[in-house]
């Protein structure tokens, strides 16, 4: 069985046997077809090639493959990715899902409920006991780390102009970018003749740090973002007919930050409408979801044993670091 998590920052492939024991793993660069289609498809090939080599396997097709992909949003996207899987002939059975669907499967033993993913970007997925499935794709308005980073920058600019109260974000951002003033920071991001600073999403960690330390401006930004994510969790539940009492799973690098404020705000908004919802953080990497979906595609029934074997045989966490 082959599971692939195709993301905005990296691509991870895992090969496992029918018991859930991981046999091989591979990693490559980003593989969102919306960014660079040819490079994305090449990253998929490289990650799977590395996983096959790691497992000591030849080119014989496997039983099933599930590709859980950022960029699997519209029907034409699925056609591109499904056609690629058909050309590569990695497995007898193939499946493409949106990456939020893979994250839901990784975080929920039964594969049911609502998943809110907040990493580099964000996504929401829901599945009901009746089998109805929905993922947010381009409906999604509150995004992930880069969205939070832009909010942090705007807060610092507004504080400099006296529009909003002072914030400890100012000192953190100036130090992060090595700028002597807020005007120099603004210039760095808007200068006509030079590229803006890279790795914008890393500012999300600084924002969450300052919120956790009690900065009122940061707290307000994080709470509002959590509430907005909660609105989309509720929307996802409505789309598949979930009416309270379901499982809410969170995953992604932003959600794993030590400060609980974002998660608390998300859950508080959901509980206003569905007070019996239970929450848990996903303990598993998104590629686990792709692998579990591949096992199901091959006819396996998923239980606690498969989750346990995946955990026990999972590669070192260095494989997954962004």
C-alpha positions in Angstrom: 0.0 0.0 0.0 1.2 3.5 -0.9 0.1 6.7 0.8 1.3 10.1 -0.4 0.8 13.5 1.2 1.4 16.2 -1.5 1.8 19.5 0.2 2.8 23.1 -0.3 6.2 22.7 1.4 7.0 19.0 1.0 5.9 15.7 -0.3 5.9 12.5 1.8 5.4 9.0 0.6 5.0 5.9 2.8 4.7 2.3 1.8 3.2 -0.2 4.2 1.9 -3.8 4.2 -1.7 -4.8 4.9 -1.1 -4.8 8.7 -0.1 -1.1 8.6 3.6 -1.8 9.1 5.6 0.9 7.3 8.2 -0.6 5.0 9.6 2.4 3.3 9.5 6.2 3.1 10.5 9.0 0.8 10.5 12.8 0.8 10.7 15.4 -2.0 9.9 19.1 -2.5 6.5 20.8 -2.8 3.9 19.2 -5.1 0.9 21.6 -5.4 0.0 21.6 -9.0 -1.4 25.1 -8.7 2.2 26.5 -8.2 4.4 24.7 -10.7 2.6 21.7 -12.3 5.6 20.0 -13.8 7.8 20.5 -10.7 4.9 19.2 -8.6 4.5 16.0 -10.6 8.3 15.5 -10.5 8.3 15.8 -6.7 5.6 13.1 -6.5 7.7 10.8 -8.7 10.8 11.5 -6.6 9.1 10.9 -3.2 7.6 7.6 -4.4 10.9 6.5 -6.0 12.7 7.1 -2.7 10.0 5.2 -0.8 10.3 2.2 -3.1 14.1 2.3 -2.7 13.8 2.5 1.1 11.4 -0.5 1.1 13.6 -2.5 -1.3 10.9 -2.8 -3.8 11.0 -3.1 -7.6 8.6 -1.5 -10.0 5.9 -4.1 -9.5 2.5 -2.3 -8.9 1.3 -2.2 -5.3 -2.2 -3.1 -4.2 -3.5 0.5 -3.8 -2.3 4.1 -3.7 -4.0 7.2 -2.2 -2.7 10.6 -3.1 -3.8 13.2 -0.6 -3.0 16.5 -2.3 -3.0 20.2 -1.7 -4.2 21.4 -5.1 -6.8 18.7 -5.5 -9.7 21.2 -5.5 -11.7 21.3 -8.7 -12.7 18.4 -11.0 -10.0 19.3 -13.5 -7.4 19.1 -10.8 -8.5 15.5 -9.9 -8.3 14.7 -13.6 -4.7 15.8 -13.9 -3.6 13.9 -10.8 -5.6 10.8 -11.6 -4.1 10.8 -15.1 -0.6 11.0 -13.7 -1.3 8.0 -11.4 -2.6 6.1 -14.4 0.6 6.8 -16.3 2.8 5.9 -13.5 1.0 2.6 -12.7 2.1 2.5 -9.1 -0.8 0.5 -7.9 -3.8 -1.6 -9.1 -6.2 0.7 -7.4 -5.8 4.5 -7.3 -7.5 7.3 -5.4 -7.0 11.1 -5.2 -8.4 13.1 -2.3 -8.0 16.7 -1.0 -5.3 17.0 1.6 -7.8 18.0 4.3 -9.6 14.7 3.7 -6.3 12.9 4.3 -5.8 14.9 7.5 -9.3 13.9 8.7 -8.5 10.2 8.1 -5.2 10.5 10.0 -6.8 12.1 13.0 -10.0 10.1 13.4 -10.1 6.3 14.1 -13.4 6.0 12.3 -12.5 8.5 9.6 -15.6 10.6 10.6 -16.2 14.1 11.9 -14.6 17.4 11.0 -10.9 18.2 10.5 -9.5 21.7 10.6 -6.0 21.9 9.2 -3.9 25.0 9.8 -0.3 24.8 8.6 1.2 26.8 5.7 -2.3 27.2 4.4 -5.6 25.9 5.9 -8.4 23.5 4.9 -11.4 21.9 6.4 -13.0 18.5 5.7 -16.0 16.6 7.0 -17.4 13.1 6.6 -20.6 11.8 8.0 -21.6 8.3 9.1 -23.7 8.2 5.9 -20.6 8.6 3.8 -21.2 12.2 2.8 -17.9 14.0 2.3 -17.0 17.7 1.8 -13.7 19.7 1.8 -13.4 23.4 1.8 -10.8 24.0 -1.0 -11.3 27.5 -2.4 -14.3 28.1 -0.1 -11.8 28.4 2.7 -11.4 32.1 3.8 -9.3 32.0 7.0 -6.0 30.5 5.9 -2.9 29.3 7.7 0.6 30.6 8.7 1.0 33.1 5.8 -2.5 34.6 6.5 -1.6 35.0 10.2 1.8 36.5 9.2 0.1 39.2 7.0 -2.2 40.0 9.9 0.8 40.5 12.2 2.5 42.8 9.8 -0.6 44.9 9.3 -1.0 45.2 13.1 2.6 46.5 13.4 2.0 49.0 10.6 -1.3 50.2 12.2 0.4 50.5 15.6 3.2 52.6 14.1 0.5 55.0 12.7 -1.3 55.2 16.1 -4.4 53.4 14.7 -4.2 50.5 17.1 -2.6 50.2 20.6 1.1 49.4 21.0 2.0 45.7 20.5 5.0 43.6 21.5 4.9 42.3 17.9 6.7 45.4 16.8 10.0 44.5 18.5 9.7 40.8 17.6 9.2 41.5 13.9 11.9 44.1 13.7 14.4 41.8 15.3 13.3 38.9 13.1 13.9 40.8 9.9 16.8 42.9 11.2 15.1 46.2 10.5 15.8 49.4 12.4 12.3 50.8 12.1 8.7 49.9 11.1 9.1 52.1 8.0 12.2 50.0 7.0 10.1 46.8 7.5 7.3 48.1 5.3 9.9 49.2 2.7 11.4 45.7 2.8 8.0 44.2 1.9 7.0 46.7 -0.7 10.2 48.0 -2.5 9.8 47.9 -6.2 13.3 46.8 -7.1 13.8 43.8 -4.7 11.9 40.7 -3.6 10.0 40.7 -0.4 11.6 38.7 2.5 11.0 35.0 2.2 9.4 32.5 4.6 6.6 34.9 5.6 4.7 32.1 7.3 7.3 31.8 10.0 5.9 35.0 11.5 2.8 33.0 12.6 4.9 31.4 15.3 6.0 34.9 16.6 2.3 36.0 16.6 1.3 33.0 18.7 4.3 33.5 21.0 3.2 37.0 21.7 -0.4 36.0 22.2 0.7 33.4 24.6 2.7 35.9 26.5 -0.3 38.2 26.9 0.0 40.9 24.2 -3.5 42.2 23.8 -3.2 43.0 20.0 -1.8 39.5 19.3 -4.5 37.9 21.5 -7.2 39.6 19.5 -5.8 38.6 16.2 -5.4 34.9 17.2 -8.9 34.8 18.8 -10.5 36.2 15.7 -8.7 33.7 13.5 -9.7 30.8 15.6 -13.3 32.0 15.5 -13.2 32.2 11.8 -11.8 28.7 11.5 -14.6 27.6 13.8 -17.2 29.1 11.4 -15.8 26.9 8.6 -15.8 23.8 10.8 -19.5 24.4 11.4 -20.0 25.0 7.7 -18.3 21.7 6.9 -20.5 19.9 9.4 -23.6 21.4 7.8 -22.5 20.3 4.3 -22.5 16.7 5.3 -25.4 16.7 7.8 -23.5 16.4 11.0 -25.7 17.7 13.8 -23.6 17.9 17.1 -21.9 15.1 18.9 -19.2 14.6 16.3 -15.4 14.6 16.6 -13.4 17.8 15.7 -9.8 17.1 14.8 -7.1 19.7 14.4 -3.8 19.3 12.7 -1.0 21.3 11.1 2.0 23.1 12.3 0.2 26.2 13.5 -2.2 24.1 15.5 0.7 22.4 17.2 2.0 25.7 18.7 2.3 25.5 22.5 -0.2 28.3 23.0 -3.7 26.9 23.1 -5.4 30.2 22.3 -6.1 29.4 18.6 -7.5 26.0 19.3 -9.6 27.3 22.3 -11.1 30.1 20.2 -11.9 27.6 17.4 -13.6 25.1 19.8 -15.5 27.9 21.6 -17.0 29.1 18.4 -18.1 25.5 17.4 -19.5 24.9 20.9 -21.8 27.9 20.6 -23.8 25.8 18.0 -22.8 22.2 18.7 -22.0 22.0 22.4 -21.5 18.2 22.4 -18.6 18.2 19.9 -15.5 16.6 21.3 -12.0 17.8 20.2 -8.7 16.0 19.8 -5.4 17.0 18.3 -4.3 14.6 15.6 -1.4 12.6 16.8 -0.5 11.4 13.3 1.2 13.0 10.3 -1.2 13.7 7.3 0.5 11.0 5.2 -0.9 8.5 7.7 -4.4 9.4 6.5 -3.4 8.7 2.9 -1.9 5.4 3.8 -5.1 4.4 5.8 -7.2 5.4 2.9 -5.1 3.2 0.6 -5.5 0.3 3.0 -9.3 0.8 2.9 -9.1 1.1 -0.9 -7.5 -2.3 -0.9 -10.3 -3.8 1.2 -8.8 -3.6 4.7 -10.9 -2.8 7.7 -9.1 -0.1 9.8 -9.0 -0.5 13.6 -6.8 0.5 16.5 -4.2 -2.1 15.5 -3.4 -0.4 12.2 -3.0 3.0 13.9 -0.7 1.4 16.5 1.5 -0.3 13.9 1.8 2.9 11.9 2.9 4.7 15.1 5.4 1.9 16.0 7.0 1.7 12.6 6.7 5.4 11.6 10.0 6.9 10.3 12.0 9.3 12.5 10.2 12.7 12.8 13.1 14.4 10.9 11.3 13.1 7.7 8.3 15.3 8.4 10.0 18.5 9.6 9.3 21.6 7.5 
